[in-house]
Amino acid sequence: MELIGRSSSHYTRVAQIFAHELEVPFSLVPVFDLTSTQADCYGDNPALKIPMLRESAAAEPLFGAQNICRRLVELRRARPGEAPQVVWPETLTSHRSRNANELVWHGMAAQVQLVFGIAMGKLDAENVYFAKARRGFIGALEWLDQQLPAVLAEHPPDRTLSLFEVALFCLIDHVETRGTVPLSGVPRLVEFSGRFGERESARRTPYRFDVPPANT
Ligand SMILES: N[C@@H](CCC(=O)N[C@@H](CS)C(=O)NCC(=O)O)C(=O)O
């Protein structure tokens, strides 16, 4: 099974953490150039996005981190053994938890906007498109920081995994790595990320740039 993505991508890491936690074997097929406009560079994802899952050469591809996580859980459940208890966005139905999911996925997208536009695209960081994205991103993180204890308290204690927690960890660790926005005002998120980062699945997936094989 192939996961098309990048070791430096927070969306790819969400899928990788799910796969490791659920013990579903896969190989990462790195996309080396995110500026390419050829779909075949993204495993034929027409949206030119990563990650994407291909279960076999003949299988239909699956686009997007959440879809991939859901499929990994299905694959794990098809095997004998205890079924994993996974917390999905729809599991928690308070306004607070729904808002927390909305804002963590907003943050995931804002991070792509800032990294792709400013660091990769070399566009003006002060343009309103980025200035507003940065302000909204910081606002979302501050809200999450305030609400985190209550959101975690709504989680079932016997969970195997929570998509919200995995996404939050991948996001905060990515922000720390890329330095897109300051994290000094969100100590609970930093503390949460440090704690989650001790999990084996997190240790196995540190952010790094994949290196293309040398031309021979
Ligand atoms: N909706 C997709 C979004 C994935 C996404 O934005 N991935 C980033 C990499 S972390 C990407 O493909 N960036 C390249 C681009 O935006 O052109 C998902 O949930 O997986």
The ligand as an SDF file (V2000), in Angstrom:
LIG
                    3D

 20 19  0  0  0  0  0  0  0  0999 V2000
   -7.8540   18.5880    1.6310 N   0  0  0  0  0  0  0  0  0  0  0  0
   -6.5240   18.0190    1.6430 C   0  0  0  0  0  0  0  0  0  0  0  0
   -5.5230   19.1530    1.7700 C   0  0  0  0  0  0  0  0  0  0  0  0
   -4.1050   18.6610    1.7080 C   0  0  0  0  0  0  0  0  0  0  0  0
   -3.0680   19.7530    1.5440 C   0  0  0  0  0  0  0  0  0  0  0  0
   -3.3600   20.9600    1.5080 O   0  0  0  0  0  0  0  0  0  0  0  0
   -1.8230   19.2940    1.4320 N   0  0  0  0  0  0  0  0  0  0  0  0
   -0.7190   20.1980    1.2040 C   0  0  0  0  0  0  0  0  0  0  0  0
    0.5760   19.6160    1.7420 C   0  0  0  0  0  0  0  0  0  0  0  0
    0.6730   19.6190    3.5140 S   0  0  0  0  0  0  0  0  0  0  0  0
   -0.5170   20.3600   -0.2750 C   0  0  0  0  0  0  0  0  0  0  0  0
   -0.8450   19.5020   -1.0560 O   0  0  0  0  0  0  0  0  0  0  0  0
    0.0750   21.5070   -0.6440 N   0  0  0  0  0  0  0  0  0  0  0  0
    0.3740   21.8260   -2.0020 C   0  0  0  0  0  0  0  0  0  0  0  0
   -0.5190   22.8890   -2.5410 C   0  0  0  0  0  0  0  0  0  0  0  0
   -1.3110   23.4470   -1.7750 O   0  0  0  0  0  0  0  0  0  0  0  0
   -0.4100   23.1760   -3.7170 O   0  0  0  0  0  0  0  0  0  0  0  0
   -6.4170   16.9920    2.7850 C   0  0  0  0  0  0  0  0  0  0  0  0
   -7.1980   17.1140    3.7440 O   0  0  0  0  0  0  0  0  0  0  0  0
   -5.5880   16.0790    2.7330 O   0  0  0  0  0  0  0  0  0  0  0  0
  1  2  1  0
  2  3  1  0
  2 18  1  0
  3  4  1  0
  4  5  1  0
  5  6  2  0
  5  7  1  0
  7  8  1  0
  8  9  1  0
  8 11  1  0
  9 10  1  0
 11 12  2  0
 11 13  1  0
 13 14  1  0
 14 15  1  0
 15 16  2  0
 15 17  1  0
 18 19  2  0
 18 20  1  0
M  END
$$$$
